[in-house]
Amino acid sequence: MNIEVQKANIKDSFTVKTASHVCKLLEKFGFQAIFGRSELQEIPGLKPTRSTALLKEMAEKGIIESVAGLGKGKYRFRQHKGLR
């Protein structure tokens, strides 16, 4: 799936500020890179509590998926046509 198509889906699913954070993450990590809460905190303004909440929200909406075998709390963006 094209990153631009995914970004358009993200903008429809979140508030403007949250969508901005998610789009920055998608641009930085793409669909193959693995990330966790600490990587989210690299985005200016995201503190540990907000990073955790953002991961939870993205997982609930089906934008990211958990990655097994690399430690607890590791995720990557899902490639799919629509959001839940």
N, C-alpha and C positions, 0 to 999 in steps of 0.2 A: 504494500500500500504506500502511496505517496505521502510524504510528511505534510504537504500542504492540504491534502484532503483530510488527514487526521486533525490538523490544526483547526480546520473549519468545523469539524465535529465537536472538538473541544470547546470552541467559542460558543456553540449552541447549548452546551451542557453545564457550564459554570458561570459564576459571576465574572465580570470583566477582570477584576484584580486576580482572582484565582485562575482564570483562563490564561492570563498573562504569565503567571508562574509556571503553569503546566506547559505552555508553548515554549517557554525558555528551556525547560527540562527536556522536552522532545527534541529541540534543536541541538542541545548539548549532547544528549545521549543517543538519539536515534532509536531504532527498534532492536538493536542487538546488544547494546551496552547494559551492564548490570549496575544498579545503584541502590542506595539505602538512604536512611534518614540523614546521615552525615553529609552526603553529597547534596541533598536538598538545602542544607544549611549554608551552602556556598552561594546560594542566590541571596543577594542583599535584602535584608529585612526579614528573612525567615529564621525564626528561633526554633529551638528543639520541639516545643509543644506544637507550634503551627506546622512544622515539618511532618510530625507524626499524624496530625489531623489531615493534612493534605494527602499523605500516602493512603490513609484509610478511605478518604473520599474518592480518590482515583481508583482504588481497588473495588469499592462498592459500585462504581459506575462502569467497571469492566475495562478501564483504560490501561491498567497495568496488571501484570500477573506475577505471582510469587515464583521465585526461582529456588528450587531445592538443591541441596548439596553445596551451597556456598556460604552457609551460616544463616542465622536467623535474620529476618527483615531485609532480604534482598529481592529486588523487583526488576522488571523490564517492561517496556511498553509493548502492548499487544497490537498485532496487525490484524485489523478486521474492517469490514465495511461500515458497520453502524455501532452506535453506543447503546448500552442498556438503558 
